[in-house]
Amino acid sequence: MKIVKKFHLGRLATFAPNRGLPVYNWVYFKEAFSRDLVFLLAESFGLGKGNFVLDPFCGVATTLLACNQLGIDSIGYDVHPIMLFASRVKLRDYDVEALKPIVRKLVKLKFEMPRVEVPDFVARAFSKSILEDVVFFRQKISEVEDERTREFLLLGLMNAAMRCSWAFKDGAAIKVRKRRVPPLRNELRRQLVRMCHDVEHFEVKSCRTTVKWGDARRTELEDESVDAVITSPPYLGKREYIYAYRIEQEILSLGGPPADGLIGVRDGGETEDFSEVEGFIEGEPLDAKLYFKDMFTAIKELFRVCKNGAKVALVTSDGCFRDGVVEVCVPLSEMAKEAGFRAKRVLVVNRRFCTTPQRKKVGVAQEALLLWEK
């Protein structure tokens, strides 16, 4: 297994290049990678029509959208309701000429004072008038019968509302800083018009795309059915995505992800059987032990569903803890070898300092693209 520095790929392992791309940027998800990374990997793997790609941690569907544009069949799983909602909306086909008059009618509706009942953390994130507008438009959108149209409008409302809020994300925390914000109605109009424009000009090729709730450790796929895997599992110690979308969840009337579906997260972990990963967890904190156990289960599941010759690309990072760095990139590749894969390369694409809450440096974590083959 070769370990190679490829820092020129570092930006592609982030969401940043997607921010200017239609449809991809309908939801900002900083934990995601870029469309261009999927394009690069698909070309490197020789993927095309007739192949089948899996993303078992699909997030906001970057891999699936890119496969759509390339004409490659794909399937994605996730357990986070916000991510699944966003992925569904981004991947659907729409009749944009039918959407446009619905959008025009919605943003011209006469305001009626709604009954506002929201949790305190939501109320603190908005001015009174903005919150009333959010609730008013949410009620009106909920009356739309067609699910595709309703969810399209709701995603637009969610994005517009967050741009008109006082909230900002600081890791897993949601903080509030009062500031001048645009009127919600104007922001909603701009958002939905832009989304309609994106739909009108977003080019995809004929292929089959599926996104659904699913645990990466236990998929429903048949043995040896997948030609390639392009994914990024949750990073060790990074749980922001679990807690940071609570306001969006309230706007969409969605719950949070189930604890038993999350990698490395559960109560009573001390009683777990870690015998399968014993060689990778000696001296590591409990969170790391649980993470490696769950990831080994997910890796074995990938081996089961991959065809002989299938390629796997996995973006991950070492974990940062108060007492130092826990290596992840190399151990996951060693686990892949134990599961039966050939671990070809670890491409180190980024390096960053790990610090304590007091900003004391405790080590350097590497972010890497792991390349395996069955």
N, C-alpha and C positions, 0 to 999 in steps of 0.2 A: 504494500500500500504506500503510494507516494503522497507526501505532504508538500504542496506547492503554494507559493504566495502568488495570488492573482488579484492584487488590490484594485486593478482597473475595473474589476467586476463588482466592486463594492457598492456602487450606486444602484446597479441593477438588482441587488439583493434587498433594496428598500422600495417603499411605495412611491418615492419622490417622482420618478419618471411618469407615473400614472396620473399625476395631478393635472396634467394638461391634455389628457386623453378622454375623448367622449365616451360615455357609459362607464368606463373604468373608474372615473372620478366621481361618480354619483354618491359614493360613500368613501370618506377618507378613513383608511385603516392603516395606521403607521406600522403595524406588525407585519404587513403584507410585503411581498416582493413585486417586481415589475412585470408588465406584459413583455417587455423586451427580453427579459431573462427566459421566459417561456419560449419565445420565438427562437432565441439562440439555442436552447436545449433541444427543441423540436428539430431544428436543422442538424444539430450535432448527432442526435439519435437517429436521424433519417426517418422521422415520422411523417405520415401523410394519410391520405384517404385509405380507409380499410384498417387503420390502427385504432387502438382503444387505450385511452389515457385515464389514469386514476389520480385524484387528489383527495386523500382521506382526511385532510385538515383544510377544507377548501376556503374557509374564511369568506371573503367577499367575491369569490369566484374569478380571480385573475387567471388561473390556469384554464378554467372552463371557457371564459370569454375568448382567450387567446386561441384555444382549440377551435372555437366557433369560427374565428376569422381565418384559420388555416384549413378548415374543413375536416377536422379530426374528431371522431367520436370520443366522448369523455363522460365521466361521472365524478361527482364530488359529494363528500359527506362532511357534516359538521354537527356539533351539538349546541351551538350558541344560537338562540332564537333570532337575535338581531342579524347575525351573519347569514343565516338561512333566508330570512326575509329579504335582505338586500340582494342576495344571490338570485333568488327567484325573480325579483323585479328586473334585475339587470339582464337576465338571460332570456326573458320572454320575447316573443314576436308581438308587435303592436300594429294596429291600424292607425297610423298617425293622423290621417284625415278625420277619423272618428274621434280621436283624442282632443284635437285642437278646439272644437266648439265646446267640449265639456270643460276644458281648462278656462276658456274665455268666460263661460257662464259662472264657473266657481269663483273666479277672482272678482266678479262684478256683483256678487250677492250682497244684498243689504245686510248690514250687521244687526244681529239680534243678541241681546245680552244673555249669555249662557249661564248655567249654574256651574260654578267652578269648584270642583272637589279634587284636589291633587295633594300628594304628600308634601310635607314642608320643604324637603330638599328640592323639589321641583318649583314650588312657589318662590323660593329664595333666588332662583336662577333667572327670573323674568320680572320685568315691570308689570304692574297690574294690568295695564292696557294690552300689552303684548300677550300676556297669559290668557286674557279673555279672548283675544283673537285666535290664539292657538286652539283653545277649547271649542270656539265657535266653528272654525274650519274643520276641526276633527269630527265634530258632530255631523256637519254637512257631508263630508266625505264618506262617513260611515253609512250614509243612506244610499250610496251608489251601489246598485245591485251587482254589477259585473265585477268579479273578484280581481281580474287583471287590472282594470281601470282603477278600482278602489285602492289597490296596493301601490300602483304607480303614483297616484295622487298623495297617498300617505307618505311615501318615501320623499316626495317633494316637500311636503309639509314638515317632515322631520328635519330635513336639511335647512329649510328656510328658518324654522324655529330656532335651531341651534345657532345660526348666524345672527339671530336677533336676541340671543340670550346674553346674560352676564356670566355664564359658566365657562370655565376652561379646565382642561384635564391636566393634572400634575401627577403623572404616574397613575396609580389606582385611585387617587383622590380627585374629587370634583370640587373646584374652588370657585368662588364668586368674586368678580371685580366689576363694580358698576361702571358703565360707560355709555356713550351715545350709540344707539343702534338704529338701523333703518326701520321704517314701518313694516310690519309683518306682511301685510297685503301686497306691498310692492315687491318684497323679497320673494314671496311665494309665486307671484306672477313671473318674475325673472327666472326663478328656478324651474318652474314647469315649462315655460317657453323654451328654455335651454335644453331640457330633457327631451321635449318633442323634436327639437332641431337635431339632437344627437341621434334619436331613433331614425329620423329621416335619412341621415347621411352615414350611419354606421353600417359598414359592409361586412356581411358574414357569408360563409359558404355552406352548402347543404351538408348537414351531419346530425347525429343524434347526441343530445346533451341532457344529462339528468343531474339534478341536485336534490338531496334529501337528507333528513336527519339520519345520522348513523355514527356509531362509535368505531373509531379506527381500529380498535382491538378486536372487533367482531363484525365484519362486514357480511353482506348477503351474497357477495360475488362468488361465482363458481371457481373451482380450482383452475389455475393456469389459464386465466381469461384476459389478462391485462398485458399490453405491450410495453407500457412505460408508466412510471409514477413520477409526478412533479409536484412537490409539496413542501410545506414548512410546518412542522409541529410546533406546539407552544414551547417557548423557551423556558428552560429551568429557572425557577425563581421569579419569572415575569408573569404576574397574574392581573395586569392592568385590564386586559380585555374582558376579564370576568366581572369587574366592578365598575369600569369607567363609562359604561353605556346605560346607566340607570335612568337618566333623563329621557334618552331616546326610547328605552323600553316603555316608559310611562306614556310617551306620546303615541306609540304604536300599540299600547295595551298588551305588551308582551311580558312574559316572565323572564327570569334569568336562566342561565344554563344549569342543568342538573348536576349536582356535585359528583354523583357517581359516574358521570360521563366525561369528567375532566381528567386529563393526564396528570398523575402525581398528586391528586387532591382527594382526600377523604379523612374522616374521623377514625380514630382508633388504629392508625397505621402501625403502631408499635407491635401489634400482634400479627402482622403480615408474615408470610413465608417468603423470604428473600433468597432461598437456596439457588434458584436459577441464575441469579445475577450476583452471587456472592463475590465473585472475582472482580466485580466492577465497583463495589460499594464500600469496601473496607475503609473505615474512618470517616465516611461521608455523613452529612446531616440527614435526618429522617426524610426531609423533603426530597433530597437527591435520591435516596434509596427508593422511595415510592415512584419517582420519575423514571428511573432506570428500569424498574420492574415493569411499569406500564409500557414504556417504549420498547422493551424487548418483546413484550406480547404483541405490540403493533407491528414490529419488524417481522416477527414470525408470520403474522397474518399477511403482510405484504409478500413474503416468500411464497405463501400458499397460493395467492391469487395471480402471481406473475407467471408468465410463460417462460420457458427456457429461452435465454437470450434477451429477456426484458431488461430495460435500463431503469435505474432509479436515481433521481436527483432530489436531494433533501437539503434545504437551507436551515441551519441551526446555529446555536451559539453556546459557548461555555457559560456557566452560571455564576452569578455574582452573589456572594454571601458576606456577612459581616466579618467572618474570619478569613476570607480569601476566596480564591477562584476555584470552582469545581469544573474540571475538564469534562466536556460533553462530546465535542466533535470526534475525537479519536475513539473514545469508548463506544459511541454509537456505531462507528464503523467496525470495531472489533465485534460488537454484538451481531452486526450484519453478517460477518464471516461465520460466526457461530451458528447463525440461523441457516446458513447455506449459500449466501451471496458471495460473490467475489468483490471485495472492497477495492476499487480501482484507484481512486484518488480522494484526497481531502484538499480542496482548493480554499485556502484562507483568503477571504475577500475583505475583511475588516478587522481592526483591533481597537479595543477601547479600554480605558482604565476603569476598574471597579473601585467604587468608593463607599465608605460608610455614610450614614446620614449626616455625620459631622464633616464629610468631604475628605476623610483620610483615605489615601490610596492603599488598597490591599492587594492589588495584582492587576494583570492584564488579561482580558477575556478575548478570545478569538471567535469571530463569526465565519462560518465556512459553508461551502457547497460540497456536500458529500456525494460521491458518484459511485454507485454499485451496479453490479450486473448479475443476473441469475444464470 
